[in-house]
Protein backbone atom coordinates (compact mmCIF):
# COMPACT_ATOMS: atom_id res chain seq x y z
CA UNK A 1 0.00 0.00 0.00
CA UNK A 2 1.48 3.32 -0.90
CA UNK A 3 2.32 5.53 2.02
CA UNK A 4 0.46 8.50 0.64
CA UNK A 5 -2.88 6.83 1.05
CA UNK A 6 -2.53 6.44 4.84
CA UNK A 7 -4.25 8.95 7.25
CA UNK A 8 -1.48 10.21 9.39
CA UNK A 9 -3.69 12.48 11.69
CA UNK A 10 -3.90 11.14 15.23
CA UNK A 11 -7.37 10.03 16.47
CA UNK A 12 -8.96 12.33 19.02
CA UNK A 13 -8.44 11.33 22.65
CA UNK A 14 -12.06 12.43 23.52
CA UNK A 15 -14.96 12.55 21.19
CA UNK A 16 -15.63 16.22 20.71
CA UNK A 17 -19.15 17.75 20.31
CA UNK A 18 -20.74 21.17 20.68
CA UNK A 19 -18.81 23.57 22.79
CA UNK A 20 -19.77 24.35 26.37
CA UNK A 21 -20.94 27.81 25.53
CA UNK A 22 -23.21 26.46 22.84
CA UNK A 23 -24.78 23.99 25.20
CA UNK A 24 -25.29 26.63 27.91
CA UNK A 25 -27.07 28.89 25.52
CA UNK A 26 -29.22 26.03 24.21
CA UNK A 27 -30.40 24.80 27.60
CA UNK A 28 -30.94 28.31 28.88
CA UNK A 29 -33.12 29.11 25.94
CA UNK A 30 -35.00 25.81 26.37
CA UNK A 31 -35.64 26.57 30.04
CA UNK A 32 -36.99 30.02 29.28
CA UNK A 33 -39.18 28.53 26.54
CA UNK A 34 -40.56 25.83 28.87
CA UNK A 35 -41.28 28.31 31.66
CA UNK A 36 -43.09 30.58 29.27
CA UNK A 37 -45.07 27.66 27.83
CA UNK A 38 -45.95 26.36 31.34
CA UNK A 39 -47.10 29.79 32.41
CA UNK A 40 -49.21 30.30 29.30
CA UNK A 41 -50.71 26.91 28.55
CA UNK A 42 -49.79 24.70 31.60
CA UNK A 43 -47.63 22.40 29.61
CA UNK A 44 -45.92 20.70 32.58
CA UNK A 45 -49.03 20.22 34.73
CA UNK A 46 -49.82 16.71 33.40
CA UNK A 47 -46.17 15.79 33.78
CA UNK A 48 -46.19 16.92 37.39
CA UNK A 49 -49.38 15.03 38.07
CA UNK A 50 -47.99 11.85 36.53
CA UNK A 51 -44.73 12.20 38.46
CA UNK A 52 -46.66 12.74 41.73
CA UNK A 53 -48.77 9.62 41.12
CA UNK A 54 -45.72 7.53 40.28
CA UNK A 55 -43.67 8.80 43.22
CA UNK A 56 -46.49 8.55 45.82
CA UNK A 57 -45.83 4.87 46.72
CA UNK A 58 -42.15 5.63 47.02
CA UNK A 59 -42.88 8.55 49.29
CA UNK A 60 -45.16 6.40 51.48
CA UNK A 61 -42.52 3.72 51.69
CA UNK A 62 -39.88 6.24 52.67
CA UNK A 63 -42.21 7.80 55.29
CA UNK A 64 -42.83 4.47 57.05
CA UNK A 65 -39.57 4.52 59.08
CA UNK A 66 -40.03 8.20 59.89
CA UNK A 67 -43.59 7.63 61.11
CA UNK A 68 -42.47 4.54 63.02
CA UNK A 69 -39.85 6.53 64.87
CA UNK A 70 -42.42 9.27 65.58
CA UNK A 71 -44.96 6.72 66.84
CA UNK A 72 -42.32 5.15 69.08
CA UNK A 73 -41.44 8.54 70.52
CA UNK A 74 -45.13 9.28 71.09
CA UNK A 75 -45.58 5.89 72.76
CA UNK A 76 -42.63 6.40 75.09
CA UNK A 77 -43.66 9.96 75.92
CA UNK A 78 -47.26 8.79 76.44
CA UNK A 79 -46.13 6.11 78.91
CA UNK A 80 -44.03 8.67 80.76
CA UNK A 81 -46.89 11.13 80.87
CA UNK A 82 -49.30 8.41 81.98
CA UNK A 83 -46.95 7.45 84.82
CA UNK A 84 -46.62 11.05 85.89
CA UNK A 85 -50.39 11.45 85.76
CA UNK A 86 -50.83 8.29 87.81
CA UNK A 87 -48.36 9.51 90.41
CA UNK A 88 -50.09 12.86 90.62
CA UNK A 89 -53.46 11.12 90.91
CA UNK A 90 -52.15 8.89 93.71
CA UNK A 91 -50.70 11.88 95.54
CA UNK A 92 -53.98 13.73 95.16
CA UNK A 93 -55.89 10.65 96.31
CA UNK A 94 -53.65 10.47 99.38
CA UNK A 95 -54.29 14.12 100.13
CA UNK A 96 -58.02 13.63 99.62
CA UNK A 97 -57.97 10.61 101.95
CA UNK A 98 -56.12 12.66 104.57
CA UNK A 99 -58.61 15.49 104.19
CA UNK A 100 -61.49 13.03 104.40
CA UNK A 101 -60.03 11.53 107.56
CA UNK A 102 -59.59 14.97 109.07
CA UNK A 103 -63.15 15.83 108.07
CA UNK A 104 -64.42 12.63 109.71
CA UNK A 105 -62.47 13.43 112.87
CA UNK A 106 -63.86 16.96 112.89
CA UNK A 107 -67.38 15.62 112.39
CA UNK A 108 -66.96 13.16 115.26
CA UNK A 109 -65.46 15.85 117.44
CA UNK A 110 -68.30 18.20 116.53
CA UNK A 111 -70.85 15.52 117.36
CA UNK A 112 -69.19 14.91 120.73
CA UNK A 113 -69.08 18.63 121.49
CA UNK A 114 -72.73 19.02 120.52
CA UNK A 115 -73.62 16.10 122.74
CA UNK A 116 -71.67 17.74 125.55
CA UNK A 117 -73.51 21.02 125.02
CA UNK A 118 -76.86 19.24 124.99
CA UNK A 119 -75.89 17.42 128.17
CA UNK A 120 -74.83 20.73 129.69
CA UNK A 121 -78.33 22.11 129.04
CA UNK A 122 -79.92 19.17 130.81
CA UNK A 123 -77.75 19.42 133.91
CA UNK A 124 -78.75 21.65 136.79
CA UNK A 125 -75.17 22.21 137.97
CA UNK A 126 -72.55 24.57 136.59
CA UNK A 127 -70.08 23.02 134.20
CA UNK A 128 -66.71 23.82 132.61
CA UNK A 129 -65.44 22.34 129.36
CA UNK A 130 -61.96 20.80 129.39
CA UNK A 131 -59.68 18.81 127.13
CA UNK A 132 -57.68 15.73 128.05
CA UNK A 133 -53.94 16.41 127.80
CA UNK A 134 -52.37 13.03 128.58
CA UNK A 135 -52.54 9.99 130.85
CA UNK A 136 -50.96 10.15 134.28
CA UNK A 137 -47.43 8.70 134.35
CA UNK A 138 -48.25 6.34 137.23
CA UNK A 139 -48.65 2.84 135.68
CA UNK A 140 -50.52 1.50 138.74
CA UNK A 141 -53.43 3.92 138.52
CA UNK A 142 -55.92 5.00 135.88
CA UNK A 143 -55.78 8.78 135.83
CA UNK A 144 -55.74 11.51 133.21
CA UNK A 145 -54.68 15.16 133.18
CA UNK A 146 -57.01 17.87 131.89
CA UNK A 147 -56.18 21.45 130.83
CA UNK A 148 -58.27 23.20 133.50
CA UNK A 149 -57.17 23.93 137.04
CA UNK A 150 -57.89 26.05 140.09
CA UNK A 151 -57.38 29.27 138.11
CA UNK A 152 -60.36 28.24 135.93
CA UNK A 153 -62.53 27.35 138.94
CA UNK A 154 -61.98 23.56 139.04
CA UNK A 155 -62.42 22.23 142.58
CA UNK A 156 -61.22 19.12 144.32
CA UNK A 157 -63.80 16.34 144.09
CA UNK A 158 -65.54 17.70 140.99
CA UNK A 159 -67.20 15.04 138.81
CA UNK A 160 -65.95 14.68 135.23
CA UNK A 161 -68.27 13.42 132.51
CA UNK A 162 -68.61 13.29 128.73
CA UNK A 163 -71.56 12.82 126.40
CA UNK A 164 -71.85 9.11 127.30
CA UNK A 165 -71.75 9.29 131.07
CA UNK A 166 -69.49 9.48 134.11
CA UNK A 167 -65.76 9.44 133.41
CA UNK A 168 -64.22 10.05 136.82
CA UNK A 169 -63.58 12.57 139.59
CA UNK A 170 -61.01 15.32 140.15
CA UNK A 171 -58.64 14.11 142.86
CA UNK A 172 -55.83 16.66 142.57
CA UNK A 173 -55.95 20.28 141.44
CA UNK A 174 -53.10 22.44 140.14
CA UNK A 175 -53.23 26.08 139.04
CA UNK A 176 -53.52 25.27 135.32
CA UNK A 177 -54.27 21.53 135.24
CA UNK A 178 -56.11 18.91 137.25
CA UNK A 179 -55.79 15.18 137.81
CA UNK A 180 -58.86 13.03 137.20
CA UNK A 181 -59.20 9.54 138.64
CA UNK A 182 -61.16 7.39 136.21
CA UNK A 183 -64.06 5.18 137.20
CA UNK A 184 -62.01 2.08 136.32
CA UNK A 185 -59.34 2.92 138.90
CA UNK A 186 -59.20 0.59 141.90
CA UNK A 187 -59.73 3.50 144.29
CA UNK A 188 -62.85 4.76 142.50
CA UNK A 189 -66.28 4.12 144.03
CA UNK A 190 -69.61 5.58 142.85
CA UNK A 191 -73.03 5.12 144.47
CA UNK A 192 -75.41 3.87 141.78
CA UNK A 193 -78.93 2.62 141.40
CA UNK A 194 -80.46 0.15 138.96
CA UNK A 195 -82.91 1.86 136.62
CA UNK A 196 -84.97 -1.28 136.14
CA UNK A 197 -85.35 -2.23 139.80
CA UNK A 198 -84.35 0.91 141.70
CA UNK A 199 -81.90 -1.10 143.81
CA UNK A 200 -78.98 0.95 145.13
CA UNK A 201 -75.38 -0.16 145.37
CA UNK A 202 -71.77 0.92 144.97
CA UNK A 203 -69.73 0.41 141.78
CA UNK A 204 -65.98 -0.01 142.20
CA UNK A 205 -63.26 0.19 139.58
CA UNK A 206 -61.41 -2.84 138.27
CA UNK A 207 -58.20 -1.64 136.52
CA UNK A 208 -57.08 -5.14 135.56
CA UNK A 209 -59.79 -5.37 132.89
CA UNK A 210 -60.66 -1.67 132.43
CA UNK A 211 -64.08 -2.43 133.84
CA UNK A 212 -66.07 -2.01 137.04
CA UNK A 213 -67.62 -4.27 139.66
CA UNK A 214 -70.86 -3.98 141.62
CA UNK A 215 -70.06 -5.22 145.10
CA UNK A 216 -72.05 -6.14 148.19
CA UNK A 217 -75.13 -7.27 146.26
CA UNK A 218 -76.96 -10.30 147.57
CA UNK A 219 -76.75 -13.45 145.47
CA UNK A 220 -80.53 -13.58 145.12
CA UNK A 221 -80.90 -9.89 144.22
CA UNK A 222 -82.88 -8.93 141.12
CA UNK A 223 -80.00 -8.09 138.77
CA UNK A 224 -79.82 -9.04 135.09
CA UNK A 225 -77.24 -8.74 132.38
CA UNK A 226 -77.77 -5.48 130.49
CA UNK A 227 -79.19 -3.50 133.42
CA UNK A 228 -78.17 0.16 133.27
CA UNK A 229 -76.73 1.75 136.40
CA UNK A 230 -76.93 5.49 137.02
CA UNK A 231 -75.64 7.77 139.72
CA UNK A 232 -77.91 7.90 142.73
CA UNK A 233 -76.74 11.31 143.96
CA UNK A 234 -76.56 10.15 147.60
CA UNK A 235 -72.84 10.85 147.92
CA UNK A 236 -73.22 14.60 147.38
CA UNK A 237 -70.63 14.50 144.56
CA UNK A 238 -72.29 13.21 141.39
CA UNK A 239 -75.65 14.59 140.24
CA UNK A 240 -78.32 11.89 140.04
CA UNK A 241 -79.26 10.30 136.73
CA UNK A 242 -75.86 10.14 135.00
CA UNK A 243 -75.07 6.84 133.20
CA UNK A 244 -72.26 4.92 134.91
CA UNK A 245 -72.14 1.34 133.61
CA UNK A 246 -74.05 -1.70 132.38
CA UNK A 247 -74.10 -5.18 133.81
CA UNK A 248 -71.89 -7.34 131.62
CA UNK A 249 -71.55 -10.58 133.56
CA UNK A 250 -73.35 -12.03 136.59
CA UNK A 251 -72.13 -14.93 138.74
CA UNK A 252 -74.40 -15.99 141.59
CA UNK A 253 -72.62 -19.26 142.33
CA UNK A 254 -69.97 -17.90 144.66
CA UNK A 255 -68.73 -19.07 148.03
CA UNK A 256 -69.83 -15.84 149.71
CA UNK A 257 -73.33 -14.49 150.19
CA UNK A 258 -72.77 -11.80 147.57
CA UNK A 259 -72.99 -12.14 143.80
CA UNK A 260 -70.04 -11.30 141.57
CA UNK A 261 -71.26 -8.68 139.11
CA UNK A 262 -68.96 -7.36 136.37
CA UNK A 263 -69.81 -4.03 134.76
CA UNK A 264 -68.80 -2.33 131.55
CA UNK A 265 -68.33 1.46 131.91
CA UNK A 266 -70.61 3.74 129.93
CA UNK A 267 -67.56 5.65 128.68
CA UNK A 268 -64.38 4.36 127.05
CA UNK A 269 -61.61 6.20 128.95
CA UNK A 270 -58.98 5.61 126.29
CA UNK A 271 -60.97 7.37 123.54
CA UNK A 272 -62.09 10.48 125.43
CA UNK A 273 -60.74 13.88 124.44
CA UNK A 274 -63.27 16.52 125.54
CA UNK A 275 -64.98 16.40 128.92
CA UNK A 276 -67.17 18.49 131.22
CA UNK A 277 -66.13 19.28 134.78
CA UNK A 278 -69.12 19.67 137.11
CA UNK A 279 -69.30 21.36 140.45
CA UNK A 280 -69.85 18.86 143.26
CA UNK A 281 -73.52 18.27 143.86
CA UNK A 282 -73.09 19.00 147.58
CA UNK A 283 -72.36 22.65 146.82
CA UNK A 284 -75.69 22.96 145.03
CA UNK A 285 -77.66 21.77 148.09
CA UNK A 286 -79.26 24.36 150.38
CA UNK A 287 -77.54 24.96 153.73
CA UNK A 288 -78.57 22.82 156.65
CA UNK A 289 -81.32 24.38 158.77
CA UNK A 290 -80.32 25.89 162.09
CA UNK A 291 -82.17 25.79 165.39
CA UNK A 292 -83.56 29.24 164.77
CA UNK A 293 -84.94 28.17 161.39
CA UNK A 294 -86.99 25.34 162.92
CA UNK A 295 -88.27 27.42 165.85
CA UNK A 296 -86.15 25.88 168.66
CA UNK A 297 -85.08 28.15 171.53
CA UNK A 298 -81.50 29.31 171.58
CA UNK A 299 -79.50 28.26 174.65
CA UNK A 300 -78.55 31.10 177.03
CA UNK A 301 -75.00 31.89 178.00
CA UNK A 302 -75.54 30.78 181.60
CA UNK A 303 -77.05 27.49 180.54
CA UNK A 304 -74.26 26.91 178.11
CA UNK A 305 -71.62 27.58 180.74
CA UNK A 306 -73.30 25.38 183.37
CA UNK A 307 -73.97 22.59 180.90
CA UNK A 308 -77.71 22.61 181.57
CA UNK A 309 -80.12 21.85 178.77
CA UNK A 310 -82.60 24.52 177.63
CA UNK A 311 -86.12 24.09 178.89
CA UNK A 312 -88.71 22.72 176.49
CA UNK A 313 -91.77 24.74 175.68
CA UNK A 314 -95.01 23.14 176.74
CA UNK A 315 -97.57 22.63 174.12
CA UNK A 316 -100.59 24.81 174.43
C-alpha positions in Angstrom: 0.0 0.0 0.0 1.5 3.3 -0.9 2.3 5.5 2.0 0.5 8.5 0.6 -2.9 6.8 1.0 -2.5 6.4 4.8 -4.3 9.0 7.2 -1.5 10.2 9.4 -3.7 12.5 11.7 -3.9 11.1 15.2 -7.4 10.0 16.5 -9.0 12.3 19.0 -8.4 11.3 22.7 -12.1 12.4 23.5 -15.0 12.6 21.2 -15.6 16.2 20.7 -19.2 17.8 20.3 -20.7 21.2 20.7 -18.8 23.6 22.8 -19.8 24.3 26.4 -20.9 27.8 25.5 -23.2 26.5 22.8 -24.8 24.0 25.2 -25.3 26.6 27.9 -27.1 28.9 25.5 -29.2 26.0 24.2 -30.4 24.8 27.6 -30.9 28.3 28.9 -33.1 29.1 25.9 -35.0 25.8 26.4 -35.6 26.6 30.0 -37.0 30.0 29.3 -39.2 28.5 26.5 -40.6 25.8 28.9 -41.3 28.3 31.7 -43.1 30.6 29.3 -45.1 27.7 27.8 -45.9 26.4 31.3 -47.1 29.8 32.4 -49.2 30.3 29.3 -50.7 26.9 28.6 -49.8 24.7 31.6 -47.6 22.4 29.6 -45.9 20.7 32.6 -49.0 20.2 34.7 -49.8 16.7 33.4 -46.2 15.8 33.8 -46.2 16.9 37.4 -49.4 15.0 38.1 -48.0 11.8 36.5 -44.7 12.2 38.5 -46.7 12.7 41.7 -48.8 9.6 41.1 -45.7 7.5 40.3 -43.7 8.8 43.2 -46.5 8.5 45.8 -45.8 4.9 46.7 -42.1 5.6 47.0 -42.9 8.6 49.3 -45.2 6.4 51.5 -42.5 3.7 51.7 -39.9 6.2 52.7 -42.2 7.8 55.3 -42.8 4.5 57.1 -39.6 4.5 59.1 -40.0 8.2 59.9 -43.6 7.6 61.1 -42.5 4.5 63.0 -39.9 6.5 64.9 -42.4 9.3 65.6 -45.0 6.7 66.8 -42.3 5.2 69.1 -41.4 8.5 70.5 -45.1 9.3 71.1 -45.6 5.9 72.8 -42.6 6.4 75.1 -43.7 10.0 75.9 -47.3 8.8 76.4 -46.1 6.1 78.9 -44.0 8.7 80.8 -46.9 11.1 80.9 -49.3 8.4 82.0 -47.0 7.4 84.8 -46.6 11.0 85.9 -50.4 11.5 85.8 -50.8 8.3 87.8 -48.4 9.5 90.4 -50.1 12.9 90.6 -53.5 11.1 90.9 -52.2 8.9 93.7 -50.7 11.9 95.5 -54.0 13.7 95.2 -55.9 10.7 96.3 -53.6 10.5 99.4 -54.3 14.1 100.1 -58.0 13.6 99.6 -58.0 10.6 102.0 -56.1 12.7 104.6 -58.6 15.5 104.2 -61.5 13.0 104.4 -60.0 11.5 107.6 -59.6 15.0 109.1 -63.1 15.8 108.1 -64.4 12.6 109.7 -62.5 13.4 112.9 -63.9 17.0 112.9 -67.4 15.6 112.4 -67.0 13.2 115.3 -65.5 15.8 117.4 -68.3 18.2 116.5 -70.8 15.5 117.4 -69.2 14.9 120.7 -69.1 18.6 121.5 -72.7 19.0 120.5 -73.6 16.1 122.7 -71.7 17.7 125.6 -73.5 21.0 125.0 -76.9 19.2 125.0 -75.9 17.4 128.2 -74.8 20.7 129.7 -78.3 22.1 129.0 -79.9 19.2 130.8 -77.8 19.4 133.9 -78.8 21.6 136.8 -75.2 22.2 138.0 -72.5 24.6 136.6 -70.1 23.0 134.2 -66.7 23.8 132.6 -65.4 22.3 129.4 -62.0 20.8 129.4 -59.7 18.8 127.1 -57.7 15.7 128.0 -53.9 16.4 127.8 -52.4 13.0 128.6 -52.5 10.0 130.8 -51.0 10.1 134.3 -47.4 8.7 134.4 -48.3 6.3 137.2 -48.6 2.8 135.7 -50.5 1.5 138.7 -53.4 3.9 138.5 -55.9 5.0 135.9 -55.8 8.8 135.8 -55.7 11.5 133.2 -54.7 15.2 133.2 -57.0 17.9 131.9 -56.2 21.5 130.8 -58.3 23.2 133.5 -57.2 23.9 137.0 -57.9 26.1 140.1 -57.4 29.3 138.1 -60.4 28.2 135.9 -62.5 27.3 138.9 -62.0 23.6 139.0 -62.4 22.2 142.6 -61.2 19.1 144.3 -63.8 16.3 144.1 -65.5 17.7 141.0 -67.2 15.0 138.8 -66.0 14.7 135.2 -68.3 13.4 132.5 -68.6 13.3 128.7 -71.6 12.8 126.4 -71.8 9.1 127.3 -71.7 9.3 131.1 -69.5 9.5 134.1 -65.8 9.4 133.4 -64.2 10.1 136.8 -63.6 12.6 139.6 -61.0 15.3 140.2 -58.6 14.1 142.9 -55.8 16.7 142.6 -56.0 20.3 141.4 -53.1 22.4 140.1 -53.2 26.1 139.0 -53.5 25.3 135.3 -54.3 21.5 135.2 -56.1 18.9 137.2 -55.8 15.2 137.8 -58.9 13.0 137.2 -59.2 9.5 138.6 -61.2 7.4 136.2 -64.1 5.2 137.2 -62.0 2.1 136.3 -59.3 2.9 138.9 -59.2 0.6 141.9 -59.7 3.5 144.3 -62.9 4.8 142.5 -66.3 4.1 144.0 -69.6 5.6 142.8 -73.0 5.1 144.5 -75.4 3.9 141.8 -78.9 2.6 141.4 -80.5 0.1 139.0 -82.9 1.9 136.6 -85.0 -1.3 136.1 -85.4 -2.2 139.8 -84.4 0.9 141.7 -81.9 -1.1 143.8 -79.0 1.0 145.1 -75.4 -0.2 145.4 -71.8 0.9 145.0 -69.7 0.4 141.8 -66.0 0.0 142.2 -63.3 0.2 139.6 -61.4 -2.8 138.3 -58.2 -1.6 136.5 -57.1 -5.1 135.6 -59.8 -5.4 132.9 -60.7 -1.7 132.4 -64.1 -2.4 133.8 -66.1 -2.0 137.0 -67.6 -4.3 139.7 -70.9 -4.0 141.6 -70.1 -5.2 145.1 -72.0 -6.1 148.2 -75.1 -7.3 146.3 -77.0 -10.3 147.6 -76.7 -13.5 145.5 -80.5 -13.6 145.1 -80.9 -9.9 144.2 -82.9 -8.9 141.1 -80.0 -8.1 138.8 -79.8 -9.0 135.1 -77.2 -8.7 132.4 -77.8 -5.5 130.5 -79.2 -3.5 133.4 -78.2 0.2 133.3 -76.7 1.7 136.4 -76.9 5.5 137.0 -75.6 7.8 139.7 -77.9 7.9 142.7 -76.7 11.3 144.0 -76.6 10.2 147.6 -72.8 10.9 147.9 -73.2 14.6 147.4 -70.6 14.5 144.6 -72.3 13.2 141.4 -75.6 14.6 140.2 -78.3 11.9 140.0 -79.3 10.3 136.7 -75.9 10.1 135.0 -75.1 6.8 133.2 -72.3 4.9 134.9 -72.1 1.3 133.6 -74.0 -1.7 132.4 -74.1 -5.2 133.8 -71.9 -7.3 131.6 -71.6 -10.6 133.6 -73.3 -12.0 136.6 -72.1 -14.9 138.7 -74.4 -16.0 141.6 -72.6 -19.3 142.3 -70.0 -17.9 144.7 -68.7 -19.1 148.0 -69.8 -15.8 149.7 -73.3 -14.5 150.2 -72.8 -11.8 147.6 -73.0 -12.1 143.8 -70.0 -11.3 141.6 -71.3 -8.7 139.1 -69.0 -7.4 136.4 -69.8 -4.0 134.8 -68.8 -2.3 131.6 -68.3 1.5 131.9 -70.6 3.7 129.9 -67.6 5.6 128.7 -64.4 4.4 127.1 -61.6 6.2 128.9 -59.0 5.6 126.3 -61.0 7.4 123.5 -62.1 10.5 125.4 -60.7 13.9 124.4 -63.3 16.5 125.5 -65.0 16.4 128.9 -67.2 18.5 131.2 -66.1 19.3 134.8 -69.1 19.7 137.1 -69.3 21.4 140.4 -69.9 18.9 143.3 -73.5 18.3 143.9 -73.1 19.0 147.6 -72.4 22.6 146.8 -75.7 23.0 145.0 -77.7 21.8 148.1 -79.3 24.4 150.4 -77.5 25.0 153.7 -78.6 22.8 156.7 -81.3 24.4 158.8 -80.3 25.9 162.1 -82.2 25.8 165.4 -83.6 29.2 164.8 -84.9 28.2 161.4 -87.0 25.3 162.9 -88.3 27.4 165.9 -86.1 25.9 168.7 -85.1 28.1 171.5 -81.5 29.3 171.6 -79.5 28.3 174.7 -78.6 31.1 177.0 -75.0 31.9 178.0 -75.5 30.8 181.6 -77.1 27.5 180.5 -74.3 26.9 178.1 -71.6 27.6 180.7 -73.3 25.4 183.4 -74.0 22.6 180.9 -77.7 22.6 181.6 -80.1 21.8 178.8 -82.6 24.5 177.6 -86.1 24.1 178.9 -88.7 22.7 176.5 -91.8 24.7 175.7 -95.0 23.1 176.7 -97.6 22.6 174.1 -100.6 24.8 174.4 
